Each structure stands twice: as C-alpha cells, then as structure tokens.
Amino acid sequence: MAAASGSLSSLREFNRLRIVDYLRLNGTASRAELARRTGLSRSTVSTLVADLQRRGLVVERPGQFASEGQPGRPAVLLALDPSAGAAVGVDFDHDKVRVAVSDLSRSVLAEDTAPYDVDHDAVGALDLAAELIETMLHEAGVESDRVLGAGIALAGPIDDTTGALHEMSVLPGWAEIDAASEFERRLGTRAYVDNDANLGALAEVTLGAGRDARFAVFVSISSGIGAGLVVEGRPYRGHRGTAGEIGHVVVNPQGPICRCGNRGCLETLASGPALLRLVQASREEPLTVRTLIEQARDGDAGCRRAIADAGQVVGGVVAGLVNLFGPEMVVIGGDLGEAGDLLLDSLREAVRRDALPAATSELKIVAGELGERANLLGALALVLMQSEHEVAARVAGSAAA
C-alpha cells in the first residue's frame, strides 16, 4: 500500500510540473486550456492548480480573462509567480561545465559554459561551477537568499538511496566525492544530484520533443552516451539508479578499450570524441563536434559517413531498449543530436531492423528540441520539483509579515 501511495505521489508531482511547464512556455492559460493541453481531466487540473496556488507557484492574473468560445463567465488566466525564488542548474559533462540561473518558471536569467576535465578533477570542477554561478547570480541580479537550490547533472550512475555516484572507473575523480554536500558547502544552498540523461529526459518530456509521451527513451550523445527512461510519465531509475547506462553496453568485444575497463563500449565507437578521433586522422584542421556536423551538412563524405555509422551503432543498442521497455517515443539529444536526420536516418533504420515489428509499428524517433541544454534545463526542473514546500513556506512567511 505504501508503494502505491508513493507512486501516486510521484505522478501528482509530475503532473504539477507539466502544468508549470505549460505556463512557462505559454505565459498564461486558463484551467480549461491546461486540461486540453495536458490531457488531464478538468477536476484534476483544478486540484493541481489549487495546490500550486497554495504553494505560491501559480497566481491568477487580475483583470485578465480567456475567451473559451463558451457562454458564461470568462475564464481567469493563470500565470507563474516568478518572484517566489530562483533556481541554479549545473551540468557536469565529461569535458565541460554548464551553469544556469532561472526563475521559478525556468526562464533562464543567465547561463555560461566553460571547458574543464570534469572526469579527473572533481574538486576543481566543483570550484569552477561555484565561481560561474556566483558570476551568473550577479549578472542576473539575483540575491543568494532567493536561491531555492541547485540541481546537478552528473555523467555517471547515481545511487538514488544515497545521492552519490556509484564507485566505478567511469568518473575516477569523483570516487570519494559527495557532490551534493560539496556543492552545498560552496554555495550555502541545498543541492540535488541525478544522472545527466535522467535530467535530460525530464526536460524533454516536460517541455521538449516528448511532451505528450507517457513511455519514452531519451538518448544523449555527447562526450559520453546515456539514456533516460520515462515510464508512465515518470523517470525510471531502476534499482540503485543504474538504469539507462547504455554508453557501456559492449558492442564490439575487440574494440577500443573504454575508460570503464571494457572493450568496445558504445561510447568508444559513437560518442562525440570517438567520431572526432576517427575523422581527425584524415585531415589537418582541428575539428569539434559542431564543425563535424557543419561539414557533414556541406556534403563532406567522411563526416557524413562517421555520423551515419554512429547512428547505426547507437540504433542497434536502442533497439534492445525498445524491445525491453516498449516506448512510444525515442528522443535523441546531446551534442551529436544536433546532426538531425544525418544521424537519425541511419539510427531509425537500425532500430526498425533489429527491434520487434510490434514494438516499432507506432514508435516515433525524433530529435530533441532542447539540444545540448537538455541536461541543464532538467537540472533546473529538478530544483523546482524538490523545492515546492520551501516556496510555499516562503510565500506564507511573506504573507504573514
């Protein structure tokens, strides 16, 4: 009975976030419009909106009404209350640190990215992120006491019982680091940690390409490769948070040695750095993932072949996920996801070749809408999900004053 209660609580939390995200994207909406756009019943929307109003996240716009095309009293417009606080998001990619500051509607107020060897220097990466955030808060004009928390995306499996990385060789510099505690010490605010692909999935299913999907897989192809699974509209992390680690599925036992210690893992063959190593050998000018994609679009045969081959390899692994989980949608994101159909055409071909026809007959495989920022936006969403009680307390406190 307790498990069922927890599942219902998580689903309510997810549906509240859907309402918040619709208001973020559209500015205002009536309760009836929210019901139409989210697919929730009007009674459910009314209950969730009342809850969000009590928590201080949603306000009615005095004097603003929606024309619903129906006789009777005009519908009152709802909007987010951005003044209740701010959120900080951090995405620790393997070779860079991204940070952002947003208001409660997740409208980004300031954002920055800096290159760094995140894998091997956790302390330095945390210090850099804290410095960047302090600068961003100043630029955004946000006082530190308005920050509700920091969401942290890490490119490794997170033990969801402890909030720490599992001990493994994928992120050697983070083996003894409690990222949340270290970040809380540096910034003086609560911190929440999750796997980067899980947070990318959270962002894409709430405000990106998978907005209407109840069962979805988000695949991030960047410096590493990971998958975030969404089941019944909620992120699925598996036992101890290890679900979705497809970057370390062995696809060629005689392939290159991976940083995890195995040979021929998916990310040794199809990640951004793997493709750059492959193509760079045949040319003199230095390449980035962005220039690789640009040259492929301009017709460069080598770049096009590298991206298409990556799509085939990733598609073979994704086909296994499709057979196991039966998603209605697969969303491809990350740096290499920017290649669009140059990558997706071969990936779709591999999935439909290797997965069961019954699992692919209605399957959609689409590019993410949030690009390389998906994990970062998911980190901001994580703060919003975790901080609702604090927002409500702040609003209640200011009302009493």
RAPECOR-V317885 format. One record per helix or strand of 3 or more residues. SS is the DSSP state (~ for helix, > for strand). FROM is the first residue (numbers start at 1). TO is the last residue. If there is no record, write none. Layout:
SS,FROM,TO ; SS,FROM,TO
This chain:
~,2,26 ; ~,31,38 ; ~,42,54 ; >,58,66 ; >,75,80 ; ~,82,84 ; >,86,92 ; >,96,103 ; >,108,115 ; ~,122,140 ; ~,144,146 ; >,147,154 ; ~,172,174 ; ~,179,187 ; >,191,195 ; ~,196,207 ; >,216,221 ; >,225,231 ; >,234,236 ; ~,239,241 ; ~,246,248 ; ~,266,270 ; ~,272,280 ; ~,289,297 ; ~,301,325 ; >,329,333 ; ~,336,339 ; ~,341,354 ; ~,357,360 ; >,364,367 ; ~,371,386 ; ~,388,400
